């Protein structure tokens, strides 16, 4: 092996590091212009860039600084795409659902009506993406994810359409007194109240997560439901979350009981990792005891392979109807 002069190595390292993180300085000197949304994005990206620079992550510092520079110019970048990051396989579906929901709220008036909160949701989503790619600081991942869900809950609450009273119809014009034949004057059009924006899908108090046969692994569909649960939990702060695990009647009783427990644990783990306090969650595994659909004993039934999740204001009585 060819020997390398050791005195040469520090100099090489200095050269390789030169230019790393330099975009932060450019971003800090920028003068933001444009909309309130783009200006808020600028401030958020700048903060992320500074945080990563302090941690020695110059690549991500530059990434966020470049997005801050773009926002400072008045052009608001869209939420970072999943393809921009190398993400853990088991987190891709959750992040994809989160991004789709964020884009929906931005397009439903979030940018115009709530620019600061909309920008916060986008910044926290990208913070979550960045931390999830590193996948080595669970507390930081949970903090970004929780802040994202909190911002999303605020957006959904504020963007929900308010009832708008219709303007009263104009009084009918007085009838002409002269007998002479005159042309009818067209009635002025009735001015209606401004049409309310399309209603956001309401978040209910109860949810059902379904599972594949003989499985306790969360599917993409079940993850989408659990994202709704996390958002609802942000709006229903202080409520108790009950999770009841069920199976169909195919298989032995003891096996089904254990399977129901695994399904509840999978749901609980997801909720806790999404920032929900473990103390809020009450669980019970019921196995095949309370089917949603009556089926002959031993017959598989997809609707019975589930975990039911409910929000209650006080301690629930688990296992009761």
Buried (B, 14 or more C-beta within 10 A) or exposed (E): EEEEEEEEEEEEEEEEEEEBBEBBEBBEEBEBEBBBBBBBBBBBBBBBBBBBBEEEBBEBBBBBBBBBBBBBBEEBBEBBEBEEBEBEEEBBBBBBBBBEBBBBBBEBBBBEEBBBBBBBBBBBBBBBBBBBBBEEEEEBBBBBBBBBBBBBBBBBBBBEEEEEEEEEEEEEEEEEEEEEEEEEEEEEEEEEEEEEEEEBEEBEEEBBBBBEEBEBEBBEEBBBBBBBBBBBBBBBEEBBBBBBBBBBBBBEEEEBBBBBBBBBBBBBEBBBBBBBEEEBBBBBBBBBBEBBEEBEEEEBBBEBBBBBBBBBEEEBEEEEE
